[in-house]
Amino acid sequence: MLADKPNNKQADNMNPVLREKLTSRALKANEDIKAGRLYTREEAEAKLKERKGV
């Protein structure tokens, strides 16, 4: 997983709180993908429109 082992100097200097948040988000995304919790493009577009109030 990319989130487990940063491979560049910039990632090593990342704010620890931001790093933890991004790592957590990436791990959750990986779990969702493995579990088949995915949206089609149409579903994603509909959700965005709903959030925007369109």
C-alpha positions as CSV (number, residue, x, y, z in Angstrom):
1,M,0.0,0.0,0.0
2,L,1.2,3.4,-0.8
3,A,0.1,5.0,2.4
4,D,2.2,2.6,4.5
5,K,5.7,3.6,3.2
6,P,6.2,7.1,2.0
7,N,9.1,7.1,-0.5
8,N,10.1,10.7,-0.8
9,K,11.5,13.4,1.3
10,Q,8.4,15.6,1.1
11,A,6.3,12.8,2.5
12,D,8.7,12.4,5.4
13,N,8.4,16.0,6.3
14,M,4.5,16.0,6.2
15,N,2.5,17.3,9.1
16,P,1.9,14.3,11.3
17,V,-1.8,15.1,11.7
18,L,-2.3,15.4,8.0
19,R,-0.3,12.3,7.4
20,E,-2.5,10.3,9.8
21,K,-5.6,11.6,8.2
22,L,-4.5,10.8,4.6
23,T,-3.2,7.4,5.7
24,S,-6.5,6.6,7.4
25,R,-8.4,7.7,4.3
26,A,-6.3,5.6,2.0
27,L,-6.6,2.5,4.1
28,K,-10.4,2.9,4.3
29,A,-10.5,3.4,0.5
30,N,-8.6,0.1,0.1
31,E,-11.0,-1.7,2.4
32,D,-14.0,-0.3,0.5
33,I,-12.6,-1.4,-2.9
34,K,-11.9,-4.9,-1.6
35,A,-15.4,-5.1,-0.2
36,G,-16.9,-4.0,-3.5
37,R,-18.3,-0.7,-2.0
38,L,-17.9,1.3,-5.2
39,Y,-20.0,3.9,-7.1
40,T,-20.5,3.9,-10.8
41,R,-19.7,7.2,-12.5
42,E,-23.4,7.9,-12.8
43,E,-23.9,7.3,-9.1
44,A,-20.9,9.5,-8.2
45,E,-22.2,12.3,-10.5
46,A,-25.7,12.1,-8.9
47,K,-24.2,12.3,-5.4
48,L,-22.2,15.4,-6.3
49,K,-25.3,17.1,-7.9
50,E,-27.3,16.2,-4.8
51,R,-24.6,17.8,-2.5
52,K,-24.5,20.9,-4.7
53,G,-28.3,21.2,-4.6
54,V,-28.6,20.9,-8.4
